[in-house]
Every structure is written in C-alpha cells, then in structure tokens.
Amino acid sequence: MTIETERKYLIDRTDIFDIMHDWATKYYHESITQGYIATGPATVRVRLIDDVDAILTVKGPSKNGSCLEVETYIDIEDAKNMLALDGVRTIHKTRYTYFRDDDTPAFVVDFFHGPLEGLVIMEVELEDIYQKIDLPFNKGIVDVTGNSLYTNLSLSKMTYFDGILE
C-alpha cells in the first residue's frame, strides 16, 4: 500500500508535443483504457495498457493531492471482462511519460480520446505535495490539483468535452 501524491495540470496549448520532446531526454507512450468498477469514498478501477498489461487499483479519497493507493497486476482477459460489465464507465487515453537524466520528476501527459477528445492533462508524482517542481513551460497551463472535475472518475462520466471545465 502506498500514498500517491501528485500535481495535476490542464494543458491548453497545441505545441505540447514539441515542448515536451525538447524538454525530455527520453519518453515512451502507451494506450490506456480504464474503467471504474466501484465508486464511493474508495474507488476500484481496472486499467488495460496496450493490451499487454492489466492493473486493478483501489484508491482512497484524495486530500491535498494525496491518496492511499493499492495496485496489483491481473490477467488481461479478466480485465477485459471487467471493462465489459454493465455500468462500468471507461476513459481512453494515450499517455506519454517524459524523463530527464537529472533528478527531475517524470511528467506524464494524457491525451484523451472519444468523448474527451481534445482534453490534455499533465501529472507529476511527488514525494510530498510541497516538493518544488520546475515545469517544462509556464504558459497554457492551469493547476487543477484537487479540482474534482479533473479526476479520471469524473471525466469518465462526461459525454463530451468542449474546452476548459470550471
């Protein structure tokens, strides 16, 4: 069991690929489908990554950018069956993970698909919420840490995206 602490940013710029590719020394991307099996104070989600990995996650409620999180790998067919259950809300995204050679935390940038096409969110995991981070850029970025509208669970309930959520 771990405590996940992250900052989350809404990205409103079209040159994000160029900026992040110039900033990073290496990166990779993966296709993610995730569905929410149970919601409440704790959330249970299943995540399918590139159709080669599957992870079941239980997350506690978030407070100040941190939450309790337990993850375990599961069988891919089990994950697909869970995602196909009635009532499971899903999101689809391509995640780019960017690294530098120094001690800079890695940034992930999610490009959402389907009803959320056009939404881009950047996250960085931290040791604590007060850890100093140097963002790769400072224009076209809004800190949405703690804004419940930008949790993946909330996003899974949306039927379309037409710009910044308030």
N, C-alpha and C positions, 0 to 999 in steps of 0.2 A: 504494500500500500504506500502510495506516495502523495505528496502535496504538489499539485501543479500550480505554478504561479506564472502568469503571462500578462503581457500587454497586447492589446488588440487595436488595430488601426484600420479605418476605412480609407481606401485609396481612390482618389478621384483624379486620375491622370492617364493619358493614353500612352505615355512613353515609359511605363513601369518596366517593361522587359529590358529596354536599353539601359536604364539606370541601374537595375539590379544586376544585369550581366556585367556591366562595367565595375560595379562595386565588389562583386564576389570574386573569389579566387577559384571556386568550384560550386557546382549546383547539380541537382537532379530533379526530375519531376515524376509524378505518379498520378494515376487516375483513381479517384476515390468515390465510392458510393457508400453512404452511411444512412442507416435507418434507426429510428427511435422506437424501441420495443416497449419501454415503460417510462413514464414521466411522473414527476411529483417532486418532493423535496430532493430525492435522488433520481438520477436518470440512467437508464440502461440503453446503450446503443451498440449496434453491430456495424463494423466498418469492413468493407471489401476493398482491397488495394490491388489494382492492376490484375484482378482475377487470379492472383497468386498467393496473397496473404489475407487472412481474416482475423479481426480482433474484436473481442467482446469487452466493453468498457462499462464500468459503473462509476458515475461521478456524483459526488455530493453537491450541495448547494454552494454557489460561488459567493465569496465575501472578500472585498477589496482585491479582486483579481486572482484569488487563490481558491482552490477546492481540493477536496480529497478525491483521489482517482485510483482505481484498480483496473488493470488491463491484463487480458490473457489471450493468447492465440487460440483460435478454434478452427475446426475443419471447414474448408471452403464451401462444401456442399451444405453444411449446417448453416453457414452464414447466408448463403443464397436462399435457403428455405425460410430463414427468419425474415429476410428482406421482403419475401413474397407474402408474408402474413397480412391478412386484412387489417387495416388500421395503422400499419406501420408507415410513418411519414419519412420520406427519404430526401436527401440532397445529393447532387452530383457536382463534383468539382475536380479541377486539375490543380494539384499542389506542387509548387516549386519550392524547394528548400535550398537556400543560399548560404554558403560558408565563406569565411575568410581564414587566412592562416594564423592570424593573431588570436587573442582571447575573446574577440568579439562574439557575442551570442549569435547563433544562426537565426535567420529570419525565414519564415515560411510565408508564401504569398499564394492565396487561394483564389482561383478564377472559377466562379460558379457557372453552371450550365442549366439548361432547361428554363423553368420559370424565373430563375435568378440570374439569367444571362446578363452580363454587364457589371455585376457586383464583384468587387475585388477587395479582399481583406488580407491584411498583413498581420502576422503574430510573431512574437518573440517570447520564448520561455526564459524565465529569470530565476535566480536564486532566491530573491525576495522582491517584493513589489517596488521597493525603493532603489533597487540596483540601477546605476546610471547606464543608459544606453545611448549610443550615438547612432541616430537614424541615418540611413543612406541618403535621405533627402528630407526637405522640410516644407515643401510646397505641395498642395494637393493631398494632404494627409490630415486625418482627424482622429484623435484618440477616442476610441469608443469602449475602452476598458470599463467594465461594469455596467454598460448600457445593455439591458436585457433584450433590446430589439436585435442586437447583433450576435446573440448566441446561435449556434448551429441549430439548436432545438427550435428557437423562434423562427429562424429562417426556413426551417422545414415546413412550417405552417403557411408560408406565403405562397400565393398563387401567381404572383408576378412581381417584378422589380422595375421601378421606373425612376430611380435616382436615389439620392441620399434619404435615409429614413430619419425621421425626427420624432 
